[in-house]
Amino acid sequence: MQTSFTEAQLQDPDTRSSNGILRSCVHCGFCTATCPTFVLLGDELDSPRGRIYLIKDMLEGGKPATEEVARHVDRCLSCLSCMTTCPSGVNYMHLVDHARRHIEETYQRPWADQLLRRVLGTVLPWPRRFRLALLAARLGRPLQRLLPRQSPVAARLRAMLSLAPRRLPPASRSAAPQIHRAVGARRGRVALLTGCAQTVLAPSINEATIRLLTRMGIEVVVSAGQGCCGALNHHMGQHESAMARARANIGAWMREIEGEGLDAIVVNASGCGTTVKDYGFMFRAEPGRWPERAAQVAERTRDISEVLLQFGYAPSRPPPGLTVAYQAACSLQHGQKITVVPKQLLQKAGFTVREPAEAHLCCGSAGTYNIMQPEIASRLRERKLANLQRTGAVLVASGNIGCLTQLSGDGLPTIHTVELLDWMAGGPAPAGLPARTDQAA
């Protein structure tokens, strides 16, 4: 694709990067076949190729974003399926992130949208605020029926209330800064990203991760100062907030790297892992030592499945006789290109693993997408649930809290992969297992 950015425009590192990305696109359209929004809506502007044209026109002209551009870019899930499909290696992730930042800085959204995005950006990344918001949502749930049916604002409020769990697990100490010592001889030392939403919605995931790693002889550090990875703000174009959260994490982990050292920074929420692995790019133009420090953190970041493979995960229980439908989170299969390892680990643990049809298509979670775009998210959820049911499995395993939350409720039980692996290696049975497996615990 030809571009016509001026020399002055190309002085900006984001524009320079986007120029290279745009030039690598050859208009082939392969991406349209695997784009969830194009599959559902059939609109070229809701495909990666269509969005690329809109973004190119906006950035080249140095124009404020229009309502049309904001609408079609907002509908993008950032599932990155297009990047897996693209034969030309177009880095759509970096392009759409640049576009979102430009939209956030130049487009005047309706006041209700502005307010909702500000609330999401200042509540979800902070566990205490998020817990209070979920408790308030439980009180507001009975009022859903009073919300007007045709209002987009009401639809988003209904989505938020529906996603709020009816019961919140108690707060866990697992996210507090501390060192979890290895059982037996120490074979390795890692830092764990405890995250934000996951620590409130499902602290059992971090607990299972810590139990499993320490039993394998790996010391697990929860570093003081680490927290939200910044992905939620980043994907809403809230650049400064995202960078502030990333800086806090980089600082916390560099203290460990420069101290006793780290074999890895472990992430058990794949959406977070995709962002942390991209810190090197995000900080490439920052002053001082930030590019170097961010690159060190990104290079050490591993999904929990990668670490378990590296250190030789082995089950200690007999096979459970369960068939599991593996839901490949988009951020894991498309963002991090990890497709085989989680299934191999589940099979090694004794599970029969099946994949649903259309495994490449997003479930509709995508960070805050299921709140901001509830109609599309709901259609994708129903499509995914139907495909999962057809596998004949008795539960769904996934490596991302967003997928687990999106698919829970009225389908198969949803359990994080690491909780199943911990169970088969001597840990407690995860909550939500089919009743007939309780005796195997």
NORSUL-V196819 format. One record per pair of residues at least 6 apart in sequence whose C-alpha atoms are under 6 Angstrom apart, sorted by the first residue. I is the first residue (numbers start at 1). J is the second residue. D is the distance in Angstrom with one decimal. If there is no record, write none. Layout:
i;j;d
I;J;D
I;J;D
This chain:
i;j;d
1;23;4.6
1;25;5.6
1;26;5.8
2;23;5.9
5;60;5.5
10;16;4.8
18;95;5.5
21;90;5.8
21;91;6.0
24;90;5.8
25;90;5.9
31;82;4.7
31;85;5.8
32;47;5.5
36;361;5.9
37;46;5.9
38;46;5.4
38;47;5.1
44;50;5.2
45;51;5.6
46;72;5.7
64;106;4.9
65;103;5.3
65;106;5.9
65;107;5.2
77;366;5.7
79;330;5.2
80;334;5.5
81;334;5.6
84;334;5.8
100;237;4.6
101;237;4.0
104;237;5.5
121;233;5.6
123;129;5.4
123;130;5.4
124;130;5.2
125;196;5.3
125;228;5.4
126;196;6.0
127;196;5.3
134;164;5.9
137;161;5.6
141;161;5.6
144;158;6.0
147;154;5.7
156;371;5.4
159;371;5.4
160;371;5.9
175;194;5.6
177;222;4.8
177;223;5.3
177;224;4.9
178;222;5.3
179;220;5.9
179;221;4.6
180;219;5.8
180;220;5.0
181;219;4.9
182;214;4.4
182;217;4.6
182;218;4.9
182;219;4.5
183;214;5.5
183;215;5.2
183;217;5.2
186;217;4.9
186;218;5.8
187;217;5.1
187;218;5.5
188;218;4.7
189;218;5.5
189;219;4.6
189;262;5.4
189;263;5.6
190;220;5.1
190;262;5.2
190;263;5.5
190;264;4.9
190;265;5.6
191;220;5.6
191;221;4.6
191;222;5.9
191;265;4.8
191;266;6.0
192;222;5.6
192;265;5.9
192;266;4.8
193;267;5.4
195;227;5.3
195;228;4.9
196;228;5.1
208;419;5.5
208;422;5.9
212;422;5.3
223;252;6.0
225;252;5.5
226;248;6.0
226;249;4.6
226;252;5.7
229;246;5.8
229;272;5.9
230;242;4.3
230;245;5.3
230;246;5.8
231;275;6.0
233;242;5.1
234;242;5.1
264;300;4.9
264;301;5.7
265;300;5.7
265;301;4.5
265;302;6.0
266;302;5.2
266;303;5.8
266;304;5.7
267;273;5.5
267;303;5.0
267;304;5.8
268;303;5.9
268;304;5.3
269;400;4.6
270;331;5.6
270;332;5.4
270;400;5.2
271;331;5.1
274;335;5.8
274;336;5.9
276;298;5.9
277;298;4.3
279;294;5.4
279;298;5.7
280;294;4.9
280;295;4.2
280;298;6.0
283;291;5.1
284;291;4.9
305;342;5.8
315;349;5.3
315;424;5.2
315;425;4.3
316;425;4.7
317;424;5.2
319;350;4.2
322;351;5.5
323;351;5.9
323;352;4.5
323;353;5.9
323;393;4.8
323;394;5.9
324;352;6.0
324;353;5.0
324;393;5.1
324;395;5.3
324;396;5.7
325;353;5.9
325;354;4.9
325;355;5.6
325;393;5.4
325;396;4.8
326;355;5.4
326;396;5.9
326;397;5.0
327;397;6.0
327;398;5.0
332;338;5.5
333;339;5.1
356;387;5.3
356;388;5.2
356;391;6.0
357;387;5.7
363;380;5.3
363;381;5.0
363;384;5.7
364;377;4.2
364;380;5.2
364;381;5.7
365;402;5.6
365;403;5.9
365;406;5.6
370;377;5.1
395;412;5.2
395;413;4.9
396;414;4.7
397;414;6.0
397;415;5.1
397;416;5.4
397;417;5.2
398;416;5.1
398;417;5.5
399;416;5.5
399;417;5.6
404;414;5.6
408;414;6.0
413;432;5.9
423;429;5.3
429;441;5.2
